[in-house]
Amino acid sequence: MSMLIRIGRRAVASLFLTARTGAALTAALALGASACATVAGEHEVEAKFLVKPTSQSTFSGWSEVSIAQDPNSVDGAELRFIRLEARDNNVPDLTFIKSITAEAVVDGVATVVAKKAPMPAGERIVPLDRAYHGDIREFFYEDAENDGYTVHVDWHGEVDLKKTIPAEGVWMRVIIAIRVE
């Protein structure tokens, strides 16, 4: 099964998807009609992005995952949750991020799938507020360039420049849970 992961960077932070993300999305969303029933159920995928301090107070990035098979070959896929955590154990909480928004983009139309503002004090792991409750298969579009189907996600937010952030930035881990039917 072929798959392509593309990453983009803009402004202050860069967003990277791990190989685990692409493999899990491929397994969960790109199943053929003869797929084993054990793939149905809840699955977690992982992404990461870097929040790096600059003179600006915003960060943004994008990610794309391409899969070879039509995501409509499964009965449905639902976003269950998205949660953030700092990968650096020395970061006491996520309050250095004032806000974050994740948007799925198809044909130039952005749909907010999750967001959070403000981040709670004292919490290292923060669930985002789910804003989209429908079938996420609609966010995959046919992509001739990659000979498959692609989902594009824009991430953007604001950083609190009054908080101390290491010069090298803070890597954030994003866990995404989906339910495949």
C-alpha positions as CSV (number, residue, x, y, z in Angstrom):
1,M,0.0,0.0,0.0
2,S,1.6,3.3,-1.0
3,M,1.4,6.4,1.1
4,L,3.0,9.9,1.0
5,I,3.3,12.3,3.9
6,R,4.0,16.0,3.0
7,I,4.9,18.6,5.5
8,G,4.8,22.4,5.3
9,R,6.2,25.2,7.4
10,R,4.9,28.8,7.8
11,A,5.5,31.5,10.4
12,V,6.8,30.5,13.8
13,A,6.2,26.8,14.1
14,S,6.6,23.8,11.9
15,L,4.3,20.8,11.9
16,F,5.6,17.3,11.3
17,L,3.7,14.0,11.0
18,T,5.5,10.9,12.2
19,A,5.6,7.7,10.1
20,R,3.2,6.2,12.7
21,T,0.6,8.8,11.8
22,G,0.6,7.9,8.1
23,A,0.7,4.2,8.7
24,A,-2.2,4.3,11.2
25,L,-4.3,6.6,8.9
26,T,-3.6,4.3,6.0
27,A,-4.6,1.2,7.9
28,A,-7.7,2.9,9.4
29,L,-9.0,4.8,6.4
30,A,-7.7,3.1,3.3
31,L,-9.1,-0.4,3.8
32,G,-10.3,-2.4,0.8
33,A,-13.6,-4.1,0.8
34,S,-12.0,-7.3,1.9
35,A,-10.5,-5.7,5.0
36,C,-10.5,-7.6,8.3
37,A,-13.2,-6.6,10.7
38,T,-10.6,-6.2,13.5
39,V,-9.6,-2.8,12.0
40,A,-13.1,-1.4,12.8
41,G,-13.0,0.4,16.2
42,E,-11.0,3.2,17.7
43,H,-7.4,4.0,16.5
44,E,-4.9,6.6,17.6
45,V,-2.4,8.4,15.4
46,E,0.4,10.8,16.3
47,A,1.7,14.0,14.9
48,K,4.1,16.6,16.3
49,F,4.9,20.2,15.7
50,L,7.5,22.7,17.0
51,V,6.4,25.9,18.7
52,K,9.5,28.2,18.4
53,P,9.8,31.7,19.9
54,T,10.1,34.7,17.6
55,S,9.1,38.3,17.7
56,Q,5.7,37.3,16.4
57,S,3.0,35.8,18.6
58,T,1.5,33.4,16.0
59,F,2.5,30.0,14.7
60,S,1.1,28.0,11.8
61,G,1.9,25.0,9.7
62,W,0.2,22.4,7.6
63,S,0.3,18.7,7.0
64,E,-0.9,16.3,4.4
65,V,-1.3,12.5,4.4
66,S,-1.9,10.7,1.1
67,I,-3.2,7.2,0.9
68,A,-3.5,4.9,-2.1
69,Q,-7.0,3.5,-1.6
70,D,-10.3,5.3,-1.5
71,P,-11.3,6.2,2.1
72,N,-14.9,5.6,1.1
73,S,-14.1,1.8,1.1
74,V,-14.9,1.9,4.8
75,D,-18.4,2.7,6.2
76,G,-17.3,5.7,8.2
77,A,-14.6,7.5,10.2
78,E,-15.2,9.8,13.1
79,L,-12.9,12.1,15.0
80,R,-13.0,11.1,18.7
81,F,-10.5,13.4,20.2
82,I,-7.3,15.4,19.7
83,R,-4.9,16.1,22.6
84,L,-1.7,18.0,23.0
85,E,1.2,17.5,25.3
86,A,4.7,18.9,25.5
87,R,7.3,16.3,24.6
88,D,9.8,18.1,26.9
89,N,9.2,16.9,30.5
90,N,10.6,20.3,31.8
91,V,7.6,22.1,30.4
92,P,5.1,22.5,33.4
93,D,2.0,23.2,31.3
94,L,0.9,24.5,27.9
95,T,-0.1,28.0,28.9
96,F,2.7,29.4,26.6
97,I,0.2,28.6,23.8
98,K,-2.7,31.1,24.0
99,S,-4.8,29.3,21.3
100,I,-4.6,26.6,18.7
101,T,-6.9,25.7,15.8
102,A,-6.8,22.7,13.4
103,E,-8.6,23.0,10.1
104,A,-9.2,20.4,7.4
105,V,-9.0,22.1,4.0
106,V,-10.6,20.8,0.8
107,D,-10.8,22.9,-2.4
108,G,-9.8,26.0,-0.5
109,V,-12.6,25.6,2.0
110,A,-11.4,25.2,5.6
111,T,-13.4,23.4,8.2
112,V,-12.4,23.8,11.9
113,V,-12.1,20.3,13.3
114,A,-10.7,21.3,16.8
115,K,-9.5,24.2,18.8
116,K,-8.6,25.3,22.3
117,A,-8.2,28.7,24.1
118,P,-6.9,29.3,26.7
119,M,-4.8,26.4,27.8
120,P,-5.4,25.4,31.5
121,A,-2.7,26.2,34.0
122,G,-0.8,23.2,35.5
123,E,-1.9,20.7,32.8
124,R,0.8,19.0,30.6
125,I,-1.8,17.1,28.5
126,V,-4.6,19.1,27.1
127,P,-7.5,17.8,25.0
128,L,-8.6,20.2,22.3
129,D,-12.3,21.1,22.0
130,R,-13.7,19.0,19.1
131,A,-15.5,21.4,16.7
132,Y,-16.4,18.8,13.9
133,H,-18.6,15.8,14.7
134,G,-19.2,14.4,11.2
135,D,-17.6,11.8,9.0
136,I,-13.9,12.8,8.4
137,R,-13.7,10.8,5.1
138,E,-15.1,13.9,3.4
139,F,-11.8,15.7,4.0
140,F,-9.9,13.3,1.8
141,Y,-9.8,14.5,-1.8
142,E,-8.6,12.6,-5.0
143,D,-5.0,13.6,-5.6
144,A,-3.6,12.7,-9.0
145,E,-0.2,14.1,-8.2
146,N,0.1,11.4,-5.4
147,D,-1.9,8.8,-7.2
148,G,-4.4,8.5,-4.3
149,Y,-6.4,10.5,-1.7
150,T,-5.0,13.3,0.5
151,V,-6.2,15.1,3.6
152,H,-4.7,18.5,4.2
153,V,-4.8,20.1,7.8
154,D,-3.8,23.6,8.6
155,W,-2.7,24.3,12.2
156,H,-2.4,27.8,13.6
157,G,-2.5,29.6,16.9
158,E,-1.1,32.3,19.1
159,V,1.9,32.1,21.6
160,D,2.1,34.1,24.8
161,L,5.4,35.9,24.5
162,K,5.4,36.7,28.2
163,K,6.0,33.0,29.0
164,T,9.5,31.5,28.9
165,I,10.0,29.3,25.9
166,P,13.4,27.6,25.2
167,A,15.3,29.2,22.3
168,E,15.1,25.9,20.4
169,G,11.3,25.8,20.8
170,V,9.0,23.2,22.3
171,W,8.0,20.1,20.5
172,M,4.3,19.3,20.9
173,R,2.9,15.8,20.6
174,V,-0.5,15.5,19.1
175,I,-2.6,12.4,19.6
176,I,-5.6,12.0,17.4
177,A,-8.2,9.2,18.0
178,I,-10.6,8.1,15.2
179,R,-13.3,5.5,15.1
180,V,-13.5,3.5,11.9
181,E,-16.8,1.7,11.1
